[in-house]
Amino acid sequence: MDHEKAYEGLAPAVRAAYLERIGVTEPGPPTAEGLALLQRAHLRAVPFENLSIHLGEPVVLEPAALVAKLVDRRRGGFCYELNGAFAELLRTLGYRVSLLAARVFDGERPGPPFDHLALRVDLDEPWLVDVGFGRFSLLPLRLDERGAQPDPHGTVVISPYGDHGELDVRLDGVPQYRLDQRPYRLADFGPTCWWQTTSPQSHFTRSATCSLLAPDGGRTTLSGTRLIRTAPDGGRTEEQLTDAGALSAYREHFGIVLDRLPTPPSA
């Protein structure tokens, strides 16, 4: 199903460095259990962040650039980057991966096409894999299952929508995104990625954010200079940091070393 060009695989040293980045020493052969291990590890090690937009750095949708950002620069990214890079790792480990486009819900209305990039991984059955959506399922989801799927982060239901094979994905009853099941190339996400990183109407250009699963199952988020800790039960605390404190928080909580704070791009 994948329309990407012939896959050559990550170099062994790059694959080993990527696995070290997410704390996996022996992923084993492609299995549902191995896939779950890799997704959990990725979510716990690599933050969801949009800092490049606010640091004046280009977001380059090329596999080598995405992997280098996560592995060599010890950074995170948003959906196109995180799932794009994870697809490369999975393929080099022998998984069959397709890139899927989705429309993210804002309330009850879905956003534009290619608003989000998610992954389909085909084993004995197809799985929905997503390490680029912030708070979402911890584990891969059965793409063909129409009943409730319990997950440590809530209950997910995938249901058909319309006459064109689209699927609505809900977490605890709240719509998350509408999934297009057709496979796409990474380059197909380029125009919407450009809009997300440049338009004043994009929520990504309005403020810098960096978020990661906490060891206790909650989340740690740095939004501007506000440090937000969310507990597994939904409890939440906020702390307003100084600029120096925010730079320290990037290092301490996310392993990201910056020499200046991200600032909103000029309109």
Secondary structure, DSSP 8 states (H G I E B T S, - for coil): ---SS------HHHHHHHHHHTT-S---SS-HHHHHHHHHHHHHHS-EE-HHHHHT------HHHHHHHHHTS---B-HHHHHHHHHHHHHHTT-EEEEEEEEEEETTEE--TTSEEEEEEESSSEEEE-SSSSSS-SS-EETT--SEEEETTEEEEEEEETTTTEEEEEETTEEEEEEEEEEE-GGGGHHHHHHHHH-TTSHHHH--EEEEE-TTSSEEEEETTEEEEE-TTS-EEEEE--HHHHHHHHHHHH----SS-------
